[in-house]
Structure formats: structure tokens, C-alpha cells
Amino acid sequence: MNTSVELSDSLSSIINLSVNRVNIYINIQQEADLYIPDIPISLKGGSPPETNKFIPPFVSLLIRGGIEEISKINRDNISVSLNYDQILSDSTGLLKPEITLPQNVNLISISPPWIYHIKQVSQASVFGN
């Protein structure tokens, strides 16, 4: 929708308008949902020791937006990541991934919502050998 709107001059005693009308463009689209399965989780800012495991190594997303925005979505413009600092400071074994989506698209759900972070220890360190 494209329309022209006249500006109000209720403050004419305080300010002077240089323009009396403005054009407004509104893009109205049908809303759509898109399910994207098995997006791999990347690690940002470093590499944890090989004894650290992340289960599962991927997530599935449900996103919502205008049909034109949804039609432009592909795996290259979505990122799911864990931050190295988040991994180092983890004391619970559960990490929440960071999701980056294109503008005008909303995350509806992530499955699973948490990633299990398992720090494997050798038997020698457990038994004091």
C-alpha cells in the first residue's frame, strides 16, 4: 500500500514544517511459517577440548514472517551457534544456542531448546591414577 498523509500543524506556533505531506509505503504480506530441520550448530570464539561433546549437534527451527521474507530463507542466512566463553563457564551441562535470523522473521520455536554439554573425563583422573 502506498499513500500520502498530510502532517498535522498543531505546533505551528513553536515549529515550522518544511514539508506538509509525506508518502508512506506499507508492504502487507500473508503470514507464513517455515520449519527448517537439522541445522548444524557452530562454535564461535575458539575450540573446546575434544573431550567436550554437544548433544545433539543440530537443532530444528520454526520461523514465522511475511511470505516474501520466508521465501528468501535458506540455510546460508540462518546461524545457530554456541559461544566458546559460554562453554568454558558452563556448570549445568545445558547450553542455549544463539540463533541469528534475517530481518522481519521471528523465531517461533527451537527443538531441542537446550544442548547437552558433556565434559568427558578419563578413568585415570576419576580413580586418581
C-alpha positions in Angstrom: 0.0 0.0 0.0 1.3 3.4 -0.9 -0.4 6.6 0.4 0.2 10.2 1.1 -0.5 11.7 4.5 -0.9 15.3 5.5 1.1 16.3 8.5 -0.6 18.0 11.5 0.4 21.6 12.2 -0.8 21.7 15.8 2.6 23.1 16.9 2.7 25.8 14.3 3.4 28.5 16.9 6.5 26.6 18.1 7.9 24.9 14.9 7.6 25.4 11.2 7.2 22.4 8.9 9.3 22.3 5.8 7.1 19.6 4.3 3.3 19.4 4.6 2.8 15.8 3.3 4.7 12.6 3.5 4.5 9.4 1.5 4.1 6.1 3.4 4.7 2.7 1.9 3.4 -0.3 3.7 4.2 -3.8 2.5 1.3 -6.1 3.6 2.0 -9.8 3.2 0.3 -13.1 4.1 2.0 -14.6 7.2 3.8 -17.9 6.7 5.6 -20.4 8.9 8.7 -22.4 7.8 10.1 -25.5 9.5 13.8 -26.0 9.0 15.2 -29.3 10.3 18.7 -30.3 11.3 20.6 -27.0 11.3 24.2 -27.7 12.4 25.5 -25.8 15.5 28.7 -23.9 15.0 31.2 -22.9 17.7 32.3 -19.2 17.9 35.4 -17.9 19.5 37.5 -21.0 20.0 37.6 -24.8 20.0 36.8 -26.7 23.2 38.8 -29.8 24.1 37.9 -32.9 22.1 36.6 -34.4 25.4 33.7 -31.9 25.3 30.6 -33.3 23.5 27.5 -31.5 22.4 24.3 -33.5 22.0 22.6 -33.1 19.6 25.0 -31.4 17.2 22.0 -29.8 15.3 18.6 -28.1 16.0 15.4 -27.6 14.1 13.7 -24.2 13.9 10.1 -23.0 13.3 10.2 -19.4 12.0 7.4 -17.0 11.0 7.3 -14.0 8.8 5.8 -12.4 5.7 5.5 -14.8 2.7 8.1 -12.7 0.8 10.7 -12.9 3.6 10.1 -16.6 4.2 10.5 -17.3 0.5 14.1 -15.9 0.7 15.2 -18.0 3.7 17.8 -20.7 3.2 20.4 -22.3 5.5 23.0 -19.8 4.5 21.2 -16.9 6.1 20.5 -18.6 9.4 23.1 -19.4 12.0 22.9 -21.4 15.2 25.9 -21.2 17.4 27.4 -21.7 20.8 30.0 -19.2 22.2 33.3 -20.5 23.5 33.1 -18.3 26.6 29.6 -19.8 27.3 31.1 -23.3 27.0 34.0 -22.5 29.4 31.8 -21.1 32.1 29.1 -23.8 31.8 28.4 -25.5 35.2 25.0 -27.0 34.4 25.6 -29.2 31.3 22.9 -27.3 29.4 23.6 -24.6 26.8 21.2 -22.4 25.0 22.3 -21.8 21.4 22.3 -18.3 19.8 20.0 -18.1 16.8 20.6 -15.4 14.1 17.8 -14.9 11.6 17.3 -12.4 8.7 15.3 -9.2 9.5 11.5 -9.3 9.6 11.5 -13.0 10.5 10.6 -14.3 14.0 11.7 -17.5 15.8 8.6 -19.4 17.0 10.4 -22.5 18.4 13.7 -24.3 18.6 13.9 -28.1 19.1 15.6 -29.0 21.3 15.7 -25.7 23.3 18.9 -26.8 25.1 22.1 -28.5 24.0 23.6 -31.0 26.4 27.3 -30.2 27.1 29.2 -33.3 28.3 32.7 -33.0 29.6 34.3 -36.4 29.4 37.0 -37.2 31.9 39.4 -40.1 31.7 39.1 -43.0 34.1 42.7 -42.3 35.3 41.6 -38.9 36.6 38.5 -40.3 38.3 40.4 -43.1 40.1 43.4 -40.9 40.9 45.9 -42.9 38.7 
